[in-house]
């Protein structure tokens, strides 16, 4: 079993920054991912990181603005979000892939999820 505890969401002005954290416990995952979901929209891939080697993948919409990282000692994954835009507004979900299924950009490959944290970017 894996438990995920998220923090760092909130309200920020356009152009601002937030850093989301996701503390993990339990089984070491193959990958950790961040997804987001806005009301009435499908769940959208944001970023993923391979736990073992740190390889990363990003959605085109966030490349150059968001950075995913992990601290193995703290069992924590982060999402640094810079140059935030109103269209980034969504519930951000941390997810663990403990089975190694691919692609990591597909939410269906993840088997554990955090509760979600609201990110609101005002214009």
N, C-alpha and C positions, 0 to 999 in steps of 0.2 A: 504494500500500500504506500501511496505517496500523499502527503498533505502539503498544500500550497497556501501560503499566507501572503497576500499582496498589500502593498502600501504605496503611497506617493501620489495618488490621484488628487485632483482638485480643479479649481478654476484659475485660468491664466489668460492674460491678454494675448491677442495675436502677436506673433513675433517672440513670445516668451518661451521659457523652457520649463520642463518638469522631468524628474527622474522617478520612474516606477521601480519598485523592488518586489521581488518574489522570493520569499524564503521557503526552501524545500526541506522535507524530511522524509525518511523512508528510503525506498529503493533508488539507487543512482540511475538517472534517466540516460537514454541515448542522446536526447536532445530536449531543449526547452524552447518554447515558442511564446510569442505574444500575438494575440489576435484581438480584433476589435469588432464591435457590433453597434451600429447606430439603429435607432428605432425604425422599423419597417425595412431594414436592409439585411442582407445576408452577412454572416460572419466572414470577416475579411482577414487574411493573413497580413501580418505586419513585419515580423522578424523572427528568426530562429537561430539557435546556436547549438552546435555539437558540443556536448558536455566534455567529452574526452579531449578533443583537439582544438576546440574553440572556433572552428569554421563557422562562418555566419552567412545568412541569406536574408535579403530584404525585399519587401514589396517595392515595386518601382515608385510608388507614390511617396515613399518615405526615404528613399536612398539619398544620402547626402545630408539628411536632417536628423535621422534617428540612428542610435548606436546601441546594439545589444551586446552585453558582456556578462561574464559570470565570475564569481569568486568561489573557487572550489573549496577553500578552507571554511568559508561561511555558508556554503551550500545555498548561495543566493544568486539569482539572475537579475540583471538590471536592464532597463530600457531608458536610455537618455534621449529625451525628445527636445530638439531645438527647433527654432524658427517655426513654432507651432502656428497652424492655420485653423480657421473655423471648421473646415472640413475634416480636421482631425478629431473633432468632438465625437466621442463614443464611449461605451463601456469597454475598457481594456481588460482582457482576460489572459492570465498566465496559464500555460499548459505544459504538461510533462509527457514526453514520449518515452515510455519504458520498454517498448517492444522493438524499437529500431525500424519500424515501418517507414516507408518513404512514399511520397516526398514529405519533407518536414513542413512544407508550405500548405499542406492539406490538413485542415482541422480534424478530419476523420482519422488521421493516424495517431492522434493524441488520446491517451486514455485517462488522464487526470487533469482536472481543471480547478483553478482558483475561483473565488466568489465573484471576481470582477471588481474593478474600481473605475469610477466615473472620471473622465477627463473632459472638461468643458473649456473651449477656447472661444473667448469673446472677440468680436470684431471692433 
